[in-house]
């Protein structure tokens, strides 16, 4: 009973203290507001309030009793806290403008870097999805480190800075207006992609009609095959043709083949000839005019004849454009130009329903897979975001004619002719890096 009473007694005393302090503050404030702090009226109230405050503080808050309360109205309590808690006084003396963690320019650039984003294709090819950070990919151009290093350089003497730094040559555009990537933007950690699931997730989209297996898609085999050739401009070495010659784009001109996939093939051939010195044949046969259903069967004899007449051809490219949902755009900004994305395509001669397709044998299937994979790696490292994942489907698609056979889906029907043409130069550069042996490390 006594304990309960003592607790209530303490509570009542605390309430009393608060009431006295409030009364004192009210009386003091009333005097100050009435005469502006300079008159003598209500002096008895001021004295009474001062006495009350002093008595209460001496008994209940002795440390506060010695605090300086001579400050202006409303500030004595803050000053008292400053005397009792020095860290509080120091913090209150600092202005916001004096605290700086990054220089303005670096901070703004960091914010821009954090806001940058890109998108990759979803596995079904019909929608965009936010990219997942690949655990196996190492960024070589550490932009954050570079920015901080640049900031640290600003305090050095001008003559020392000029002596240590050499001017970096600005890459110039070629005759087609394209600026080639000077080096890799990123590099793969291949130990991570020894795992089959990681390999598939990063590089492939597998059609529901077929199946990819670790035996077929082996990283050592994909990277281990040498796909480089010895360039000889005196003989044809590259063939470009179109199984589907009638594929066009959103602003193609009816009757003008230069604005269709055929025009893209001619531009690609021209760049390979004039910029990289390859001897290229662009075959312009049309095999899908009346119907697309038998275009591969229709084109096969003609392509076999071209290869028989030109046995020096080592690279065969069947150039297509894809078809996507209306309203979807396969495009990115590359060197300030809208550029169509593209996709490598491989047939596995295998379906879930029938297994190996005996009548569609391809002795070069592993070579074909290695060729497109190495091209994909080069594209991802030199021009990140330009390619979609390699698409795997069940049939052969006339890719059995040469070990280095490519089927490329360049953009889609929703792309413009300009976007398609802008993609031809990077394709040519990626192909040259592969065929020259300079693309892989």
C-alpha positions as CSV (number, residue, x, y, z in Angstrom):
1,X,0.0,0.0,0.0
2,X,2.9,2.4,0.8
3,X,4.6,1.5,-2.4
4,X,1.5,2.4,-4.4
5,X,1.1,5.6,-2.5
6,X,4.7,6.6,-3.0
7,X,4.4,6.0,-6.8
8,X,1.3,8.2,-6.9
9,X,3.0,10.8,-4.8
10,X,6.0,11.0,-7.2
11,X,3.6,11.3,-10.1
12,X,1.8,14.2,-8.4
13,X,5.0,15.9,-7.7
14,X,6.1,15.7,-11.4
15,X,2.7,17.1,-12.5
16,X,3.2,19.9,-10.0
17,X,6.6,20.7,-11.3
18,X,5.4,20.9,-14.9
19,X,2.5,23.1,-13.8
20,X,4.8,25.5,-12.0
21,X,7.2,25.7,-14.9
22,X,4.3,26.3,-17.3
23,X,2.9,29.0,-14.9
24,X,6.2,30.7,-14.7
25,X,6.7,30.7,-18.5
26,X,3.2,32.1,-19.0
27,X,3.7,34.9,-16.5
28,X,7.1,35.7,-18.0
29,X,5.7,35.6,-21.5
30,X,2.7,37.7,-20.5
31,X,4.9,40.5,-19.2
32,X,7.2,40.4,-22.2
33,X,4.4,40.5,-24.7
34,X,2.5,43.3,-22.9
35,X,5.2,45.9,-22.7
36,X,7.7,44.7,-25.3
37,X,10.1,43.6,-22.6
38,X,11.1,47.1,-21.6
39,X,8.4,48.3,-19.1
40,X,8.0,47.8,-15.4
41,X,4.3,46.7,-15.3
42,X,3.6,43.1,-14.0
43,X,7.0,43.1,-12.2
44,X,5.4,41.3,-9.3
45,X,4.5,38.5,-11.7
46,X,8.0,38.3,-13.1
47,X,9.4,38.1,-9.6
48,X,6.9,35.4,-8.6
49,X,7.6,33.4,-11.7
50,X,11.4,33.6,-11.2
51,X,11.0,32.5,-7.6
52,X,8.8,29.6,-8.6
53,X,11.2,28.5,-11.3
54,X,14.2,28.8,-9.0
55,X,12.6,26.8,-6.2
56,X,11.4,24.0,-8.5
57,X,14.8,23.7,-10.3
58,X,16.8,23.7,-7.1
59,X,14.8,20.8,-5.8
60,X,14.0,18.7,-8.9
61,X,16.5,19.8,-11.6
62,X,19.6,21.2,-9.8
63,X,21.8,21.0,-12.9
64,X,19.3,23.2,-14.7
65,X,19.3,25.7,-11.9
66,X,22.8,26.8,-12.7
67,X,22.2,27.2,-16.4
68,X,22.3,30.7,-17.9
69,X,18.7,31.9,-18.4
70,X,19.6,35.5,-19.3
71,X,19.0,34.8,-23.0
72,X,16.2,36.2,-25.0
73,X,12.7,34.6,-24.8
74,X,12.6,31.0,-26.0
75,X,16.3,30.5,-26.2
76,X,17.3,30.0,-22.6
77,X,16.2,26.3,-22.7
78,X,18.3,25.7,-25.9
79,X,21.3,27.5,-24.3
80,X,20.9,25.4,-21.2
81,X,21.0,22.2,-23.3
82,X,24.1,23.5,-25.0
83,X,25.8,24.0,-21.6
84,X,24.7,20.6,-20.3
85,X,25.3,18.7,-23.6
86,X,28.3,20.2,-25.6
87,X,27.6,18.0,-28.7
88,X,24.2,19.6,-29.0
89,X,25.8,23.1,-28.9
90,X,28.3,22.1,-31.6
91,X,25.7,20.7,-33.9
92,X,23.5,23.8,-33.6
93,X,26.4,26.0,-34.5
94,X,27.0,24.4,-38.0
95,X,25.3,25.8,-41.1
96,X,23.9,23.3,-43.7
97,X,25.9,24.9,-46.4
98,X,29.2,23.9,-44.6
99,X,28.6,20.2,-44.9
100,X,29.6,18.7,-48.2
101,X,30.2,15.0,-49.1
102,X,30.8,15.3,-52.8
103,X,31.5,18.1,-55.2
104,X,28.5,19.2,-57.1
105,X,29.6,18.0,-60.5
106,X,30.5,14.5,-59.3
107,X,27.4,14.2,-57.2
108,X,25.2,15.0,-60.2
109,X,27.0,12.5,-62.4
110,X,26.6,9.8,-59.7
111,X,22.9,10.5,-59.7
112,X,22.8,10.2,-63.5
113,X,24.6,6.9,-63.3
114,X,22.2,5.6,-60.7
115,X,19.3,6.6,-62.9
116,X,20.5,4.8,-66.0
117,X,18.7,1.7,-67.0
118,X,18.4,-0.7,-69.9
119,X,16.1,-3.4,-70.9
120,X,16.5,-6.9,-72.3
121,X,14.2,-9.2,-74.2
122,X,11.9,-11.5,-72.3
123,X,12.2,-15.2,-73.0
124,X,9.0,-15.4,-74.9
125,X,10.1,-12.5,-77.2
126,X,6.9,-10.6,-76.7
127,X,7.6,-8.2,-73.9
128,X,10.4,-6.3,-72.3
129,X,11.7,-7.1,-68.8
130,X,14.0,-5.3,-66.5
131,X,17.5,-6.8,-66.7
132,X,18.9,-9.0,-64.0
133,X,22.4,-8.2,-62.9
134,X,24.6,-11.0,-64.1
135,X,26.7,-12.5,-61.3
136,X,29.3,-13.6,-63.9
137,X,29.8,-10.3,-65.7
138,X,32.5,-7.9,-64.6
139,X,32.3,-4.3,-65.7
140,X,35.7,-3.2,-67.0
141,X,34.9,0.5,-67.4
142,X,34.2,1.3,-63.7
143,X,32.5,4.6,-64.2
144,X,32.3,5.5,-60.5
145,X,36.0,5.0,-60.0
146,X,36.8,7.0,-63.0
147,X,34.6,9.9,-61.8
148,X,36.2,10.0,-58.4
149,X,39.7,9.8,-59.9
150,X,38.8,12.8,-62.1
151,X,37.7,14.7,-59.0
152,X,41.0,14.0,-57.3
153,X,42.9,15.4,-60.2
154,X,41.4,18.9,-59.9
155,X,43.8,20.0,-57.2
156,X,47.1,19.1,-59.0
157,X,49.4,21.8,-60.5
158,X,48.6,22.5,-64.1
159,X,52.0,21.7,-65.4
160,X,52.1,18.3,-63.6
161,X,48.7,17.4,-64.9
162,X,49.6,18.2,-68.5
163,X,52.8,16.2,-68.1
164,X,51.1,13.1,-66.7
165,X,48.0,13.0,-69.0
166,X,48.1,12.3,-72.7
167,X,45.4,13.4,-75.0
168,X,43.0,10.5,-75.8
169,X,42.3,10.5,-79.6
170,X,38.6,10.9,-80.3
171,X,37.4,8.1,-82.6
172,X,36.2,9.3,-85.9
173,X,33.2,8.1,-87.9
174,X,33.9,5.9,-91.0
175,X,32.5,6.7,-94.4
176,X,29.2,5.2,-93.4
177,X,28.9,7.6,-90.4
178,X,29.6,4.8,-87.8
179,X,32.0,5.1,-84.9
180,X,33.3,1.7,-84.0
181,X,33.7,0.6,-80.4
182,X,37.4,1.0,-79.4
183,X,37.3,-1.9,-77.0
184,X,35.1,-4.0,-74.7
185,X,32.6,-2.3,-72.4
186,X,32.3,-5.4,-70.3
187,X,33.9,-8.8,-70.0
188,X,32.5,-12.2,-69.0
189,X,33.6,-14.4,-66.0
190,X,33.4,-17.7,-67.7
191,X,33.7,-19.8,-64.6
192,X,30.1,-18.7,-63.7
193,X,28.7,-19.9,-67.1
194,X,30.1,-23.4,-66.7
195,X,26.7,-23.9,-65.1
196,X,24.2,-24.8,-67.8
197,X,21.3,-22.9,-66.4
198,X,23.3,-19.8,-66.1
199,X,24.5,-20.2,-69.7
200,X,20.9,-20.6,-71.0
201,X,19.5,-17.7,-69.0
202,X,22.2,-15.3,-70.2
203,X,22.5,-16.2,-73.9
204,X,19.5,-18.2,-75.2
205,X,15.8,-18.2,-75.7
206,X,14.6,-21.7,-76.4
207,X,11.4,-22.3,-78.5
208,X,8.8,-24.5,-76.9
209,X,9.0,-27.0,-79.8
210,X,12.6,-28.0,-79.1
211,X,15.0,-28.6,-76.2
212,X,18.5,-27.5,-75.3
213,X,20.8,-29.9,-73.5
214,X,24.1,-29.6,-71.7
215,X,25.6,-32.1,-74.2
216,X,24.8,-29.8,-77.1
217,X,25.4,-26.4,-75.4
218,X,28.8,-26.9,-73.7
219,X,30.7,-23.8,-72.9
220,X,34.1,-25.2,-73.6
221,X,32.9,-26.4,-77.0
222,X,31.2,-23.1,-77.8
223,X,34.2,-21.0,-76.9
224,X,36.9,-23.5,-78.0
225,X,36.1,-23.7,-81.7
226,X,38.2,-21.4,-83.8
227,X,35.9,-19.6,-86.2
228,X,38.5,-17.1,-87.6
229,X,39.4,-17.2,-91.3
230,X,42.3,-16.0,-93.4
231,X,41.1,-13.0,-95.3
232,X,41.6,-13.1,-99.1
233,X,40.0,-10.2,-100.9
234,X,40.8,-11.9,-104.3
235,X,38.1,-14.6,-103.9
236,X,34.6,-14.6,-102.5
237,X,34.5,-15.6,-98.8
238,X,31.1,-14.3,-97.6
239,X,27.6,-15.0,-99.1
240,X,24.6,-12.9,-98.0
241,X,21.1,-14.0,-99.2
242,X,17.5,-13.8,-98.1
243,X,15.2,-16.8,-97.8
244,X,12.4,-14.2,-97.1
245,X,13.2,-11.5,-99.6
246,X,9.8,-9.7,-99.2
247,X,10.2,-8.7,-95.6
248,X,9.8,-4.9,-95.2
249,X,9.6,-2.3,-92.5
250,X,7.1,0.3,-91.2
251,X,8.1,3.0,-93.7
252,X,9.3,0.8,-96.6
253,X,8.4,2.2,-100.1
254,X,6.2,-0.3,-102.0
255,X,8.1,-1.6,-105.0
256,X,11.5,-0.3,-103.8
257,X,13.6,-3.3,-102.7
258,X,16.3,-0.9,-101.3
259,X,13.9,-0.2,-98.4
260,X,13.3,-3.9,-97.5
261,X,15.5,-6.5,-96.0
262,X,17.2,-6.8,-99.5
263,X,18.4,-3.2,-99.2
264,X,19.8,-4.0,-95.7
265,X,21.7,-7.0,-97.2
266,X,23.2,-4.8,-99.9
267,X,24.3,-2.2,-97.4
268,X,25.9,-4.9,-95.1
269,X,27.7,-6.3,-98.1
270,X,29.0,-2.9,-99.1
271,X,30.3,-2.1,-95.6
272,X,32.1,-5.5,-95.4
273,X,33.7,-4.8,-98.8
274,X,34.7,-1.2,-98.4
275,X,35.5,-0.9,-94.6
276,X,36.9,-4.4,-93.9
277,X,38.2,-5.6,-97.3
278,X,36.1,-8.8,-97.6
279,X,35.0,-10.2,-101.0
280,X,31.2,-10.6,-100.6
281,X,28.5,-11.9,-102.8
282,X,25.0,-10.6,-102.2
283,X,22.5,-13.0,-103.7
284,X,19.2,-11.3,-104.5
285,X,17.1,-14.3,-105.5
286,X,13.4,-14.2,-104.4
287,X,11.9,-17.4,-103.0
288,X,8.9,-16.2,-101.0
289,X,7.0,-14.1,-103.6
290,X,4.0,-16.3,-103.9
291,X,4.1,-18.1,-100.6
292,X,6.5,-18.2,-97.6
293,X,5.7,-21.8,-96.7
294,X,8.3,-23.4,-98.9
295,X,10.8,-20.6,-99.1
296,X,13.6,-22.7,-97.5
297,X,13.0,-25.6,-99.9
298,X,12.8,-23.2,-102.8
299,X,16.0,-21.4,-101.9
300,X,18.2,-24.4,-101.1
301,X,19.0,-25.5,-104.7
302,X,20.0,-21.9,-105.7
303,X,22.2,-21.4,-102.7
304,X,23.9,-24.8,-103.2
305,X,24.6,-23.7,-106.8
306,X,26.2,-20.4,-105.7
307,X,28.4,-22.3,-103.2
308,X,29.4,-24.9,-105.9
309,X,30.4,-22.0,-108.2
310,X,32.3,-20.3,-105.4
311,X,33.9,-22.9,-103.2
312,X,36.0,-20.3,-101.5
313,X,32.9,-19.0,-99.6
314,X,33.3,-19.8,-95.9
315,X,30.6,-17.7,-94.3
316,X,26.9,-17.9,-95.3
317,X,24.5,-15.3,-93.9
318,X,20.7,-15.6,-94.3
319,X,19.4,-12.1,-93.4
320,X,15.8,-11.8,-92.2
321,X,13.7,-9.4,-90.1
322,X,11.6,-10.6,-87.3
323,X,7.9,-10.1,-86.7
324,X,6.7,-8.9,-83.3
325,X,3.5,-7.6,-81.7
326,X,2.4,-4.3,-83.1
327,X,3.4,-1.4,-80.9
328,X,6.6,-3.1,-79.9
329,X,9.9,-1.6,-81.1
330,X,13.3,-3.4,-81.2
331,X,15.5,-0.3,-81.1
332,X,18.3,1.3,-79.0
333,X,20.4,4.4,-79.1
334,X,23.9,3.7,-80.5
335,X,26.3,6.6,-81.0
336,X,23.3,9.0,-80.9
337,X,21.5,7.1,-83.7
338,X,18.3,5.0,-83.4
339,X,19.6,1.5,-84.2
340,X,17.5,-1.7,-84.6
341,X,18.3,-4.6,-82.4
342,X,19.0,-8.0,-83.9
343,X,19.0,-11.6,-83.0
344,X,21.0,-14.7,-84.0
345,X,18.9,-17.8,-84.8
346,X,19.9,-21.5,-84.7
347,X,18.1,-24.6,-85.8
348,X,18.7,-27.7,-83.7
349,X,17.2,-30.4,-86.0
350,X,15.4,-31.6,-83.0
351,X,11.8,-31.4,-81.7
352,X,10.3,-32.6,-78.5
353,X,7.6,-34.4,-80.4
354,X,10.0,-36.4,-82.7
355,X,13.5,-36.1,-81.3
356,X,16.3,-36.0,-83.8
357,X,15.0,-35.1,-87.3
358,X,16.7,-37.6,-89.5
359,X,15.8,-36.0,-92.8
360,X,17.1,-32.6,-91.7
361,X,20.6,-33.7,-90.7
362,X,23.2,-30.9,-90.1
363,X,26.8,-32.0,-89.7
364,X,27.8,-28.5,-88.8
365,X,25.3,-27.9,-86.0
366,X,28.0,-27.6,-83.3
367,X,30.0,-25.2,-85.5
368,X,26.9,-23.1,-86.2
369,X,26.2,-22.9,-82.5
370,X,29.8,-21.9,-81.7
371,X,29.7,-19.3,-84.5
372,X,26.6,-17.5,-83.3
373,X,27.6,-17.8,-79.6
374,X,31.0,-16.2,-80.2
375,X,29.3,-13.5,-82.3
376,X,26.8,-12.9,-79.4
377,X,29.7,-12.6,-76.9
378,X,31.5,-10.0,-79.0
379,X,28.2,-8.1,-79.5
380,X,27.5,-8.1,-75.8
381,X,31.0,-7.0,-74.8
382,X,31.5,-4.3,-77.5
383,X,27.9,-3.1,-78.0
384,X,25.8,-4.1,-74.9
385,X,22.1,-4.2,-75.5
386,X,22.3,-4.4,-79.3
387,X,21.5,-8.0,-79.5
388,X,18.6,-10.1,-78.3
389,X,19.3,-13.6,-76.9
390,X,20.1,-16.3,-79.4
391,X,16.9,-18.1,-80.5
392,X,16.9,-21.9,-80.7
393,X,14.2,-23.7,-82.7
394,X,13.6,-27.2,-83.9
395,X,14.4,-27.4,-87.6
396,X,17.4,-26.9,-89.8
397,X,16.8,-23.7,-91.8
398,X,19.5,-24.5,-94.5
399,X,22.2,-24.0,-92.0
400,X,23.9,-27.2,-93.0
401,X,25.7,-25.7,-96.0
402,X,28.8,-24.3,-94.2
403,X,30.2,-24.5,-90.6
404,X,30.0,-20.7,-90.4
405,X,26.3,-20.3,-91.2
406,X,24.4,-17.5,-89.6
407,X,20.7,-16.7,-89.6
408,X,20.2,-13.1,-88.4
409,X,16.8,-11.5,-87.5
410,X,17.5,-7.8,-88.0
411,X,14.8,-5.7,-86.3
412,X,11.1,-6.3,-87.1
413,X,8.2,-5.0,-89.1
414,X,7.8,-2.1,-86.6
415,X,11.3,-0.7,-87.2
416,X,12.0,2.1,-89.6
417,X,14.4,1.7,-92.6
418,X,16.8,4.2,-90.9
419,X,17.0,2.1,-87.8
420,X,17.7,-1.1,-89.9
421,X,20.4,0.6,-91.9
422,X,22.0,2.0,-88.8
423,X,22.4,-1.6,-87.5
424,X,24.4,-2.8,-90.5
425,X,27.7,-1.2,-89.5
426,X,27.9,-2.7,-86.0
427,X,26.9,-6.1,-87.5
428,X,29.8,-5.8,-89.9
429,X,32.2,-4.8,-87.1
430,X,31.2,-7.7,-84.9
431,X,31.5,-10.1,-87.9
432,X,35.0,-8.8,-88.6
433,X,36.1,-9.1,-85.0
434,X,35.0,-12.7,-85.1
435,X,36.5,-13.6,-88.5
436,X,39.8,-11.9,-87.7
437,X,40.1,-13.6,-84.4
438,X,40.3,-10.3,-82.5
439,X,37.0,-10.4,-80.8
440,X,37.6,-13.1,-78.2
441,X,40.4,-13.2,-75.7
